[in-house]
Amino acid sequence: MKMMNRRHVESDEETIASQGGQMRKPISLRISGARQRACIVRQQDLYEPPVQRAAEALVRAGFDVEVICMRHAERPDRSIVNGVKITSLPVSLSRSSRLRYLLDYARFFVLVAWTLTVRHLRHPYSVIQINTMPDFLVFAALIPRLLGSRVFLFLNEPVPELAATVFGPGIIPSILARVEQWALRFADHSYTVTEQLKQRYIQRGADGDRITVVLNGADPSVRFGAWSPPTGEAKRGFTVVCHGQIEDRYGQDTLIEAVRMLRTDLPDLRLELTGRGKFVDAMLDMVVACDLEDVVTFHGWVSHEQLNDLLHSADVGVVAQKSSPYSNLVHTNKMVDYWLFGLPVIAGRLDAVSRLYDDSVIEYYKPGDARDLARAIRRLYDDPARRAELVRNGQRAQQHNGWSVQREAYLAPYRGMRDLDAEAA
């Protein structure tokens, strides 16, 4: 079975200092001895693995935890998962028009602000963690913050760079950069996902001592859960897999073109794609135009268990992001998913990833270059020893930078908050 599920947990109360974890002094006293309440807010309809890993880590650290997110058709308005209370607010993001999209943003902001205020008045929060996007969502915690709650901000993505990637340079990225800095100043402490992104925030004026880096990646207990690999399935060719959001910037078109170049030389090559996004129709049209219906399978948006099945049966995982102001500052969760399932990883040589992992860990190609991606796929197809090397070193990278390590960095500011509360009491 191709997976790695290690439990290396180190206690490190000093991590808060080493990770840049200064904490503002408390502005109100709290009830001593009470179990502290934490709330995580995420503007998404899915209870995503990154949110789940954080929420469950807080539960294990002794917090009462609730998550507030958008409504999902297959989830009740209120539920409890592994001790985490999940509230689904009656709003979802519609992409029918830009105006409707903005109105849904505003509606979620108002509902979150109201919900946080009412619940804080009834049972005060010790901390409210806002996970972006959008950055301005952090201000929904204004009243609880004025009444004594601390506010943590988890910046998953560089919003100004994302806007520059999607819309081009101009006034919109400039405005979003200001909002980002206001959000960072408003929060008592912030997280982000790479050192490069932290440095970008500092360049724009943020206080680096109040930003902690927590790398992306799944908690193995969340990724695997109760899943077990399927039995009795015959292997079907050499399978390349790519999952996640389907947008132009994520490079599914580059991957499809690379597969087209290889189909004659590698007749047993298969490509499995999953996800959702604005680029789905264009991607499917490209598959038809390239006459790859018998090579490429698109599964749509799949369940957690279905994705595990696909990853387990694959031979190679591809991170096909194109180079952009956004992509050179971030890592992707899918890269760690591949390592957990014992897959070698092919990825574009983007700055944040290549600075952390060298060529012994990832088979790199020139981002956006289908011919070079085809070369990388062909190399791993032809060279089992190279695949084994990448798997071995990928799992070492996971041991060094995986969730068992990142969890301690993530919890350090919460522990620092508890220390300050104890001093205040």
Summary of the structure (lengths in Angstrom):
residues: 425
radius of gyration: 21.9
end to end distance: 51.1
largest distance: 71.7
contacts: 1411
relative contact order: 0.14
helix: 47%
strand: 15%
